[in-house]
Structure formats: C-alpha cells, structure tokens
C-alpha cells in the first residue's frame, strides 16, 4: 500500500498529495519572515505523525504529544531538540499557509508560548514537475479547510 493511501481522512481532506524531500524544499530558498504561531497552530490538530511506526502511521496529532509528552517519548525528544532558529517551510496554497517542514518546531513554539515563528514561504508552481522542483497536487478539499479556519 502506498503511503499516500494510508492518510487518514482528516489529513487527506486538508492536505494534498505531495512528493518532496527536505533537501528539495530547502533548495528552493525564499525570504525568512515571521508569522503568528496561532495562524499555523491548526496543523497541530491533524494526525500527521505515527504513534508506533511502522505499524501505525498517521494516527497521532502533535497536540496529543504536547498534552502527554511522557506517552510519546520519540516525538517529545524531537520537539525538545527542535531549534526555532531554523525557519519552518510553508507554502501558500489557495489562500492558506500549509506547513511542509517543521511540525516539531511548531510544536515547540506552542509549548514555549511563542507568539511568532520564523518561516520561509516556498514558491509553488502547482503544474511544475521537474527533478529540481517538487510536484504539489492539492486535494479538492483545500478550500474547505480554509473556510473551516475562518
């Protein structure tokens, strides 16, 4: 089964089928800016993470780790080690900001009660598909997520 086929409905509805590596995102560059943590915080309520990989994936919300860090030592350690000096990678898709890289840093920012977090907006051409540029294919439900966030 493909990894994309294992996405839970709550993630599949707001996210999109993406193929990228951290290296390809970082190679795209971009200007660093600060955004309110609250604008990105809804990502912490989606089951992006795995509680027991490889058996169970996409079954753990970052907010669950923040609420009970002792229960999830692996992710807690990654949040502890996350360095907020490195910006999150985000994409502006159909009027909303989506976190592509940096959920552990976002979780740390929330835990530390930061009001701003540094981000680099990755310029996405949704029709692009080259070895040097990741292909992004938004789901049809992205607009619904934007509406639900107010």
C-alpha positions in Angstrom: 0.0 0.0 0.0 1.3 3.5 -0.9 2.0 5.8 1.9 -0.4 8.4 0.4 -3.2 5.8 0.6 -2.7 5.5 4.3 -3.5 9.1 5.1 -6.5 9.4 7.5 -9.5 11.3 6.1 -8.8 14.3 8.4 -5.4 14.8 6.9 -6.3 13.9 3.3 -9.1 16.4 3.3 -6.9 19.3 4.2 -3.6 18.3 2.8 -2.6 17.2 -0.6 -0.6 14.5 -2.3 3.0 15.8 -2.1 6.3 14.4 -3.2 9.2 16.3 -1.9 12.3 15.9 0.2 13.6 18.3 2.9 16.5 18.9 0.6 14.3 19.9 -2.3 12.3 22.3 -0.2 15.4 23.9 1.3 17.0 24.3 -2.2 14.0 26.4 -3.3 15.2 29.1 -1.0 13.0 32.1 -0.1 12.9 35.0 2.3 12.5 34.4 6.0 9.6 36.2 7.7 7.7 35.9 11.0 4.1 34.8 11.2 1.9 34.4 14.2 2.1 30.9 15.7 -1.7 31.0 16.0 -2.0 31.1 12.2 -0.2 27.7 12.0 -1.5 26.1 15.1 -4.4 24.2 13.4 -1.8 21.9 12.0 -1.2 20.5 15.5 -4.8 19.1 15.5 -4.2 16.8 12.5 -2.8 13.3 12.7 0.4 13.8 10.7 2.6 11.6 12.9 2.9 7.9 13.8 2.5 6.6 17.3 4.1 3.3 16.6 5.9 3.2 13.2 5.8 1.3 11.0 2.7 -0.5 12.3 0.6 2.6 12.9 1.1 5.7 11.0 -0.9 8.9 10.6 -2.6 8.2 13.9 -1.1 10.9 16.2 -1.8 14.5 16.4 1.1 16.8 17.5 -1.2 18.3 20.1 -1.6 14.9 21.7 2.2 14.8 22.2 2.1 18.2 23.8 -0.7 17.1 26.1 1.0 13.9 27.2 4.8 14.0 26.4 5.7 11.0 28.6 3.4 8.8 26.5 5.3 9.7 23.3 9.0 9.8 24.1 10.2 9.7 20.5 8.3 12.8 19.3 8.9 14.5 22.6 12.6 14.1 22.1 12.3 15.6 18.6 10.3 18.5 19.9 12.9 19.0 22.7 15.7 19.0 20.1 13.9 21.3 17.6 15.7 24.6 17.0 13.5 27.5 16.5 16.3 29.4 14.8 15.6 27.3 11.7 12.5 28.5 9.9 9.6 26.3 9.1 8.9 25.7 5.4 5.4 26.7 4.4 3.5 27.0 1.1 0.8 29.4 0.3 -1.9 27.3 -1.5 -5.3 28.7 -2.4 -5.1 31.4 0.3 -3.9 29.4 3.2 -0.5 28.7 4.7 0.4 25.0 4.9 3.4 23.7 6.9 5.5 21.4 4.7 8.5 21.1 7.1 8.8 22.0 10.7 5.9 20.5 12.7 8.2 19.6 15.6 9.5 23.2 15.7 5.9 24.5 15.6 5.0 22.2 18.5 8.0 23.6 20.4 6.9 27.2 19.7 3.5 26.4 21.1 4.9 24.7 24.1 7.2 27.7 24.8 4.3 30.0 24.3 6.0 31.9 21.4 3.8 34.3 19.6 5.8 34.4 16.4 7.6 31.7 14.4 10.1 32.2 11.5 9.0 30.7 8.2 10.2 30.5 4.6 7.4 30.6 2.1 8.2 28.1 -0.7 7.0 29.4 -4.1 5.0 26.6 -5.5 4.0 26.2 -9.2 1.3 23.6 -9.0 1.9 22.5 -12.5 5.6 22.0 -12.1 7.2 18.6 -12.0 10.9 18.6 -12.6 13.7 16.8 -10.7 14.7 20.0 -9.0 11.2 21.1 -8.1 8.7 19.0 -6.1 5.3 18.3 -7.6 2.4 19.6 -5.5 -1.1 18.4 -6.2 -3.7 20.0 -3.9 -6.7 18.0 -2.9 -10.1 19.2 -3.9 -10.9 19.8 -0.2 -8.2 22.5 0.5 -10.8 25.3 0.1 -13.0 23.6 2.8 -10.1 23.6 5.2 -9.6 27.3 4.5 -13.3 28.0 5.2 -13.2 26.0 8.4 -10.3 28.0 9.8 -12.4 31.2 9.4 
